[in-house]
């Protein structure tokens, strides 16, 4: 936890590809708490931000995690362009 909390920039790729369970949600909440206001985190995902809360389980942990993510955030929407399709990799 110290290691991931200490990075100046942490990139989380395939964010919410799988729905996180209890222990992972608690770890994620602690990680977001450590990083909040101190460092940057980039979330790369195919899901729209409006779906994140539900994919996090819609409970108290989801509320707390989303609270730490959405404040002081800059959002970049890349649209529907898929590089894999352009390169015939899909």
C-alpha positions in Angstrom: 0.0 0.0 0.0 2.8 2.4 0.8 4.4 1.7 -2.6 1.3 2.6 -4.6 0.4 5.5 -2.4 3.8 7.0 -2.8 4.0 7.2 -6.6 3.7 10.8 -8.0 1.6 9.4 -10.8 -0.3 6.2 -10.7 -2.0 4.9 -13.9 -4.7 2.3 -13.5 -5.5 0.7 -16.8 -8.6 -1.3 -17.5 -10.3 0.4 -14.6 -13.4 -1.5 -13.5 -13.0 -4.2 -16.2 -14.0 -6.7 -13.4 -16.3 -5.7 -10.6 -14.2 -5.4 -7.4 -15.1 -7.4 -4.3 -15.1 -6.6 -0.6 -11.4 -6.8 0.3 -10.4 -5.1 -2.9 -12.9 -2.3 -2.3 -11.4 -1.7 1.1 -7.9 -1.7 -0.3 -9.0 0.7 -3.1 -10.6 3.1 -0.6 -7.5 3.2 1.5 -5.3 3.7 -1.6 -7.5 6.6 -2.8 -7.5 8.1 0.7 -3.7 8.0 0.8 -3.4 9.6 -2.7 -6.1 12.2 -2.3 -4.8 15.7 -2.6 -1.1 14.5 -2.6 -0.6 12.8 -6.0 -2.2 12.1 -9.3 -4.0 9.0 -10.5 -5.1 8.3 -14.1 -8.0 5.9 -14.7 -8.1 4.4 -18.1 -11.4 2.6 -18.8 -14.0 1.8 -21.4 -16.9 2.7 -19.0 -18.5 6.1 -18.7 -18.0 7.8 -15.4 -21.8 7.7 -14.7 -21.4 3.9 -14.5 -18.5 3.7 -12.1 -20.5 3.9 -8.9 -22.7 1.0 -9.9 -19.7 -1.1 -11.1 -18.1 -0.4 -7.7 -21.1 -2.1 -6.0 -23.2 1.0 -5.3 -22.6 0.7 -1.6 -20.9 2.7 1.1 -17.5 1.9 -0.2 -18.5 2.9 -3.7 -19.7 6.3 -2.3 -16.4 6.9 -0.4 -14.2 5.8 -3.4 -16.2 8.0 -5.8 -16.0 10.9 -3.4 -12.2 10.8 -3.4 -12.1 10.3 -7.2 -14.5 13.0 -8.4 -13.2 16.0 -6.4 -10.2 17.9 -7.9 -10.6 15.9 -11.1 -10.0 16.7 -14.7 -11.9 14.4 -17.1 -10.8 13.6 -20.6 -13.3 11.9 -22.8 -11.7 10.2 -25.8 -14.9 9.3 -27.6 -15.5 6.0 -29.3 -12.3 5.8 -31.4 -10.8 2.3 -31.0 -7.2 2.0 -32.1 -7.5 -1.8 -32.2 -10.2 -1.6 -34.8 -8.1 0.8 -36.9 -5.2 -1.6 -36.8 -7.5 -4.7 -37.4 -6.5 -6.1 -34.0 -10.0 -6.4 -32.6 
